[in-house]
């Protein structure tokens, strides 16, 4: 039986917390920041949290490296 492999794309984008939630970086923070307001950029500053079934699916794809 072959081993399950870590999904390398997800490994770069998500991190699983100790409680099983999944952290991700906010979108629209990479470039073209001059036209975005300071208020908008402040809202995007923190990491987002994914919970529920979606978090379980992501954690399953990251299983071997956890």
MOPAC internal coordinates of N, CA, C and O (Angstrom, degrees):
PM7 1SCF
backbone

  N    0.0000 0     0.00 0     0.00 0    0    0    0
  C    1.4626 1     0.00 0     0.00 0    1    0    0
  C    1.5304 1   108.76 1     0.00 0    2    1    0
  O    1.2310 1   119.31 1   -53.16 1    3    2    1
  N    1.3207 1   118.93 1   126.84 1    3    2    1
  C    1.4628 1   120.49 1  -179.50 1    5    3    2
  C    1.5313 1   111.54 1   -72.17 1    6    5    3
  O    1.2310 1   121.35 1   -25.13 1    7    6    5
  N    1.3035 1   115.02 1   154.87 1    7    6    5
  C    1.4563 1   120.25 1   179.18 1    9    7    6
  C    1.5284 1   110.16 1   -79.59 1   10    9    7
  O    1.2310 1   121.02 1   -28.02 1   11   10    9
  N    1.3453 1   115.66 1   151.98 1   11   10    9
  C    1.4561 1   120.17 1   174.89 1   13   11   10
  C    1.5213 1   108.27 1   -77.12 1   14   13   11
  O    1.2310 1   120.38 1   -45.32 1   15   14   13
  N    1.3317 1   116.88 1   134.68 1   15   14   13
  C    1.4569 1   120.97 1  -178.67 1   17   15   14
  C    1.5199 1   110.61 1  -101.14 1   18   17   15
  O    1.2310 1   121.24 1   -30.47 1   19   18   17
  N    1.3175 1   115.24 1   149.53 1   19   18   17
  C    1.4545 1   121.38 1   175.06 1   21   19   18
  C    1.5194 1   109.26 1   -69.50 1   22   21   19
  O    1.2310 1   120.39 1   -42.27 1   23   22   21
  N    1.3310 1   116.85 1   137.73 1   23   22   21
  C    1.4596 1   120.80 1   175.31 1   25   23   22
  C    1.5287 1   107.56 1   -78.80 1   26   25   23
  O    1.2310 1   120.16 1   -71.71 1   27   26   25
  N    1.3400 1   117.30 1   108.29 1   27   26   25
  C    1.4617 1   121.71 1  -171.50 1   29   27   26
  C    1.5220 1   112.98 1   -65.26 1   30   29   27
  O    1.2310 1   120.17 1   148.07 1   31   30   29
  N    1.3547 1   117.29 1   -31.93 1   31   30   29
  C    1.4573 1   119.89 1   177.85 1   33   31   30
  C    1.5189 1   111.80 1   -66.32 1   34   33   31
  O    1.2310 1   120.70 1   140.38 1   35   34   33
  N    1.3312 1   116.27 1   -39.62 1   35   34   33
  C    1.4648 1   120.69 1   178.62 1   37   35   34
  C    1.5250 1   111.27 1   -72.57 1   38   37   35
  O    1.2310 1   120.69 1   147.02 1   39   38   37
  N    1.3136 1   116.29 1   -32.98 1   39   38   37
  C    1.4640 1   120.42 1  -179.72 1   41   39   38
  C    1.5292 1   111.12 1   -60.30 1   42   41   39
  O    1.2310 1   120.79 1   145.84 1   43   42   41
  N    1.3585 1   116.09 1   -34.16 1   43   42   41
  C    1.4602 1   121.28 1  -179.23 1   45   43   42
  C    1.5220 1   112.39 1   -78.44 1   46   45   43
  O    1.2310 1   119.68 1   159.06 1   47   46   45
  N    1.3416 1   118.22 1   -20.94 1   47   46   45
  C    1.4576 1   121.57 1  -170.77 1   49   47   46
  C    1.5208 1   114.99 1  -108.57 1   50   49   47
  O    1.2310 1   119.76 1   157.67 1   51   50   49
  N    1.3338 1   118.07 1   -22.33 1   51   50   49
  C    1.4612 1   121.28 1  -174.22 1   53   51   50
  C    1.5223 1   111.11 1  -127.39 1   54   53   51
  O    1.2310 1   121.55 1   -25.94 1   55   54   53
  N    1.3545 1   114.65 1   154.06 1   55   54   53
  C    1.4574 1   121.16 1   174.54 1   57   55   54
  C    1.5170 1   107.53 1  -136.53 1   58   57   55
  O    1.2310 1   119.87 1   -48.20 1   59   58   57
  N    1.3221 1   117.85 1   131.80 1   59   58   57
  C    1.4571 1   122.24 1  -179.65 1   61   59   58
  C    1.5212 1   108.90 1   -91.37 1   62   61   59
  O    1.2310 1   120.55 1   -51.18 1   63   62   61
  N    1.3533 1   116.55 1   128.82 1   63   62   61
  C    1.4543 1   121.35 1   179.41 1   65   63   62
  C    1.5225 1   109.82 1   -80.80 1   66   65   63
  O    1.2310 1   120.79 1    -5.93 1   67   66   65
  N    1.3180 1   116.10 1   174.07 1   67   66   65
  C    1.4598 1   121.00 1  -178.60 1   69   67   66
  C    1.5233 1   111.91 1   -66.04 1   70   69   67
  O    1.2310 1   120.09 1   151.33 1   71   70   69
  N    1.3452 1   117.43 1   -28.67 1   71   70   69
  C    1.4634 1   120.75 1  -179.50 1   73   71   70
  C    1.5274 1   112.76 1   -87.57 1   74   73   71
  O    1.2310 1   119.87 1   178.45 1   75   74   73
  N    1.3375 1   117.85 1    -1.55 1   75   74   73
  C    1.4528 1   121.35 1   176.65 1   77   75   74
  C    1.5162 1   114.63 1    98.26 1   78   77   75
  O    1.2310 1   120.29 1   178.83 1   79   78   77
  N    1.3397 1   117.05 1    -1.17 1   79   78   77
  C    1.4574 1   119.71 1   175.37 1   81   79   78
  C    1.5298 1   108.93 1   -76.47 1   82   81   79
  O    1.2310 1   120.67 1   -17.44 1   83   82   81
  N    1.3218 1   116.33 1   162.56 1   83   82   81
  C    1.4592 1   120.99 1  -177.71 1   85   83   82
  C    1.5226 1   108.81 1  -117.76 1   86   85   83
  O    1.2310 1   120.54 1   -52.45 1   87   86   85
  N    1.3309 1   116.58 1   127.55 1   87   86   85
  C    1.4627 1   122.19 1   177.86 1   89   87   86
  C    1.5200 1   108.88 1   -97.87 1   90   89   87
  O    1.2310 1   120.92 1   -34.96 1   91   90   89
  N    1.3504 1   115.84 1   145.04 1   91   90   89
  C    1.4556 1   120.79 1   175.72 1   93   91   90
  C    1.5171 1   108.71 1  -144.91 1   94   93   91
  O    1.2310 1   120.78 1   -22.90 1   95   94   93
  N    1.3176 1   116.11 1   157.10 1   95   94   93
  C    1.4551 1   121.37 1   178.53 1   97   95   94
  C    1.5236 1   109.19 1   -80.63 1   98   97   95
  O    1.2310 1   120.68 1   -38.64 1   99   98   97
  N    1.3439 1   116.30 1   141.36 1   99   98   97
  C    1.4594 1   120.74 1   179.72 1  101   99   98
  C    1.5260 1   110.58 1   -64.74 1  102  101   99
  O    1.2310 1   120.96 1   -36.59 1  103  102  101
  N    1.3250 1   115.78 1   143.41 1  103  102  101
  C    1.4550 1   121.20 1   177.15 1  105  103  102
  C    1.5301 1   109.94 1   -75.55 1  106  105  103
  O    1.2310 1   120.38 1   -14.34 1  107  106  105
  N    1.3256 1   116.88 1   165.66 1  107  106  105
  C    1.4715 1   124.60 1   177.00 1  109  107  106
  C    1.5247 1   112.84 1    67.12 1  110  109  107
  O    1.2310 1   119.89 1  -151.37 1  111  110  109
  N    1.3375 1   117.82 1    28.63 1  111  110  109
  C    1.4687 1   121.16 1   179.66 1  113  111  110
  C    1.5261 1   111.61 1  -116.22 1  114  113  111
  O    1.2310 1   120.02 1  -175.93 1  115  114  113
  N    1.3374 1   117.57 1     4.07 1  115  114  113
  C    1.4575 1   119.90 1  -172.16 1  117  115  114
  C    1.5102 1   114.77 1   -80.95 1  118  117  115
  O    1.2310 1   119.89 1   132.35 1  119  118  117
  N    1.3316 1   117.81 1   -47.65 1  119  118  117
  C    1.4676 1   120.90 1  -175.45 1  121  119  118
  C    1.5233 1   108.31 1  -158.14 1  122  121  119
  O    1.2310 1   120.58 1    -0.95 1  123  122  121
  N    1.3243 1   116.50 1   179.05 1  123  122  121
  C    1.4720 1   124.32 1  -174.55 1  125  123  122
  C    1.5309 1   109.81 1    55.01 1  126  125  123
  O    1.2310 1   120.82 1  -126.59 1  127  126  125
  N    1.3219 1   116.04 1    53.41 1  127  126  125
  C    1.4646 1   120.62 1  -176.85 1  129  127  126
  C    1.5238 1   112.13 1   -91.67 1  130  129  127
  O    1.2310 1   119.80 1   168.62 1  131  130  129
  N    1.3378 1   117.99 1   -11.38 1  131  130  129
  C    1.4527 1   120.45 1  -177.04 1  133  131  130
  C    1.5133 1   113.61 1   -66.04 1  134  133  131
  O    1.2310 1   119.98 1   144.92 1  135  134  133
  N    1.3317 1   117.65 1   -35.08 1  135  134  133
  C    1.4623 1   120.63 1  -178.38 1  137  135  134
  C    1.5207 1   113.26 1   -84.97 1  138  137  135
  O    1.2310 1   119.94 1   170.17 1  139  138  137
  N    1.3154 1   117.71 1    -9.83 1  139  138  137
  C    1.4624 1   120.68 1   179.98 1  141  139  138
  C    1.5290 1   109.41 1   -88.48 1  142  141  139
  O    1.2310 1   120.90 1   -39.03 1  143  142  141
  N    1.3254 1   115.89 1   140.97 1  143  142  141
  C    1.4648 1   120.03 1  -177.48 1  145  143  142
  C    1.5251 1   110.34 1   -71.51 1  146  145  143
  O    1.2310 1   121.20 1   -21.13 1  147  146  145
  N    1.3148 1   115.30 1   158.87 1  147  146  145
  C    1.4602 1   120.27 1   178.23 1  149  147  146
  C    1.5044 1   111.90 1   -62.54 1  150  149  147
  O    1.2310 1   120.29 1   142.99 1  151  150  149
  N    1.3247 1   117.05 1   -37.01 1  151  150  149
  C    1.4603 1   120.80 1   178.73 1  153  151  150
  C    1.5283 1   110.84 1   -62.27 1  154  153  151
  O    1.2310 1   121.06 1   137.99 1  155  154  153
  N    1.3333 1   115.58 1   -42.01 1  155  154  153
  C    1.4665 1   119.99 1   179.38 1  157  155  154
  C    1.5210 1   110.87 1   -65.44 1  158  157  155
  O    1.2310 1   120.60 1   138.53 1  159  158  157
  N    1.3319 1   116.45 1   -41.47 1  159  158  157
  C    1.4673 1   119.86 1  -179.35 1  161  159  158
  C    1.5254 1   111.32 1   -67.86 1  162  161  159
  O    1.2310 1   120.11 1   145.89 1  163  162  161
  N    1.3270 1   117.40 1   -34.11 1  163  162  161
  C    1.4669 1   120.41 1   176.68 1  165  163  162
  C    1.5233 1   111.16 1   -65.71 1  166  165  163
  O    1.2310 1   120.56 1   140.46 1  167  166  165
  N    1.3187 1   116.53 1   -39.54 1  167  166  165
  C    1.4694 1   120.30 1   178.60 1  169  167  166
  C    1.5249 1   111.49 1   -64.17 1  170  169  167
  O    1.2310 1   120.76 1   147.56 1  171  170  169
  N    1.3358 1   116.15 1   -32.44 1  171  170  169
  C    1.4628 1   120.77 1  -178.22 1  173  171  170
  C    1.5272 1   112.94 1   -84.65 1  174  173  171
  O    1.2310 1   120.51 1   175.60 1  175  174  173
  N    1.3309 1   116.62 1    -4.40 1  175  174  173
  C    1.4591 1   120.11 1  -170.81 1  177  175  174
  C    1.5328 1   112.96 1   -65.58 1  178  177  175
  O    1.2310 1   119.68 1   136.45 1  179  178  177
  N    1.3282 1   118.21 1   -43.55 1  179  178  177
  C    1.4512 1   120.64 1  -175.04 1  181  179  178
  C    1.5201 1   112.79 1   -79.20 1  182  181  179
  O    1.2310 1   120.93 1   -12.94 1  183  182  181
  N    1.3232 1   115.83 1   167.06 1  183  182  181
  C    1.4578 1   121.18 1   176.38 1  185  183  182
  C    1.5194 1   109.75 1   -79.68 1  186  185  183
  O    1.2310 1   120.50 1   -32.06 1  187  186  185
  N    1.3213 1   116.64 1   147.94 1  187  186  185
  C    1.4526 1   121.90 1   175.37 1  189  187  186
  C    1.5114 1   110.80 1   -89.38 1  190  189  187
  O    1.2310 1   120.87 1   -23.34 1  191  190  189
  N    1.3380 1   115.93 1   156.66 1  191  190  189
  C    1.4594 1   121.69 1  -179.62 1  193  191  190
  C    1.5265 1   108.46 1  -117.98 1  194  193  191
  O    1.2310 1   120.97 1   -46.21 1  195  194  193
  N    1.3217 1   115.75 1   133.79 1  195  194  193
  C    1.4565 1   122.06 1   175.80 1  197  195  194
  C    1.5190 1   106.95 1  -111.84 1  198  197  195
  O    1.2310 1   120.58 1   -46.04 1  199  198  197
  N    1.3141 1   116.50 1   133.96 1  199  198  197
  C    1.4568 1   120.85 1   178.18 1  201  199  198
  C    1.5064 1   110.54 1  -127.58 1  202  201  199
  O    1.2310 1   120.49 1     2.83 1  203  202  201
  N    1.3089 1   116.67 1  -177.17 1  203  202  201
  C    1.4544 1   121.99 1   174.46 1  205  203  202
  C    1.5204 1   113.81 1    73.98 1  206  205  203
  O    1.2310 1   121.48 1    28.29 1  207  206  205
  N    1.3382 1   114.77 1  -151.71 1  207  206  205
  C    1.4616 1   120.97 1  -174.91 1  209  207  206
  C    1.5165 1   112.16 1   -65.94 1  210  209  207
  O    1.2310 1   120.43 1   146.08 1  211  210  209
  N    1.3353 1   116.78 1   -33.92 1  211  210  209
  C    1.4594 1   119.82 1   179.60 1  213  211  210
  C    1.5325 1   110.80 1   -62.73 1  214  213  211
  O    1.2310 1   120.41 1   140.06 1  215  214  213
  N    1.3301 1   116.83 1   -39.94 1  215  214  213
  C    1.4608 1   120.94 1   177.59 1  217  215  214
  C    1.5258 1   111.26 1   -64.98 1  218  217  215
  O    1.2310 1   120.45 1   142.48 1  219  218  217
  N    1.3090 1   116.75 1   -37.52 1  219  218  217
  C    1.4690 1   121.01 1   178.58 1  221  219  218
  C    1.5256 1   110.29 1   -64.57 1  222  221  219
  O    1.2310 1   120.52 1   138.23 1  223  222  221
  N    1.3409 1   116.61 1   -41.77 1  223  222  221
  C    1.4696 1   120.43 1   179.64 1  225  223  222
  C    1.5288 1   111.20 1   -64.75 1  226  225  223
  O    1.2310 1   120.30 1   138.49 1  227  226  225
  N    1.3395 1   117.03 1   -41.51 1  227  226  225
  C    1.4668 1   120.86 1   179.71 1  229  227  226
  C    1.5297 1   109.97 1   -66.87 1  230  229  227
  O    1.2310 1   120.55 1   135.34 1  231  230  229
  N    1.3227 1   116.55 1   -44.66 1  231  230  229
  C    1.4657 1   120.23 1   179.42 1  233  231  230
  C    1.5190 1   111.24 1   -61.43 1  234  233  231
  O    1.2310 1   120.30 1   145.05 1  235  234  233
  N    1.3330 1   117.03 1   -34.95 1  235  234  233
  C    1.4589 1   120.77 1   177.86 1  237  235  234
  C    1.5269 1   111.75 1   -65.61 1  238  237  235
  O    1.2310 1   120.42 1   143.24 1  239  238  237
  N    1.3397 1   116.81 1   -36.76 1  239  238  237
  C    1.4675 1   121.02 1   178.33 1  241  239  238
  C    1.5243 1   110.52 1   -70.79 1  242  241  239
  O    1.2310 1   120.10 1   155.34 1  243  242  241
  N    1.3377 1   117.42 1   -24.66 1  243  242  241
  C    1.4664 1   121.75 1  -179.34 1  245  243  242
  C    1.5271 1   112.25 1   -96.35 1  246  245  243
  O    1.2310 1   119.93 1  -177.92 1  247  246  245
  N    1.3109 1   117.74 1     2.08 1  247  246  245
  C    1.4794 1   122.94 1  -170.00 1  249  247  246
  C    1.5324 1   115.97 1   -45.96 1  250  249  247
  O    1.2310 1   118.04 1   127.82 1  251  250  249
  N    1.3265 1   121.33 1   -52.18 1  251  250  249
  C    1.4593 1   119.47 1  -173.89 1  253  251  250
  C    1.5328 1   114.66 1   -62.56 1  254  253  251
  O    1.2310 1   120.06 1   155.21 1  255  254  253
  N    1.3447 1   117.50 1   -24.79 1  255  254  253
  C    1.4795 1   118.34 1  -176.44 1  257  255  254
  C    1.5137 1   111.99 1   -98.04 1  258  257  255
  O    1.2310 1   119.44 1  -178.27 1  259  258  257
  N    1.3397 1   118.67 1     1.73 1  259  258  257
  C    1.4702 1   120.63 1  -178.57 1  261  259  258
  C    1.5078 1   111.36 1   -77.01 1  262  261  259
  O    1.2310 1   120.10 1   180.00 1  263  262  261

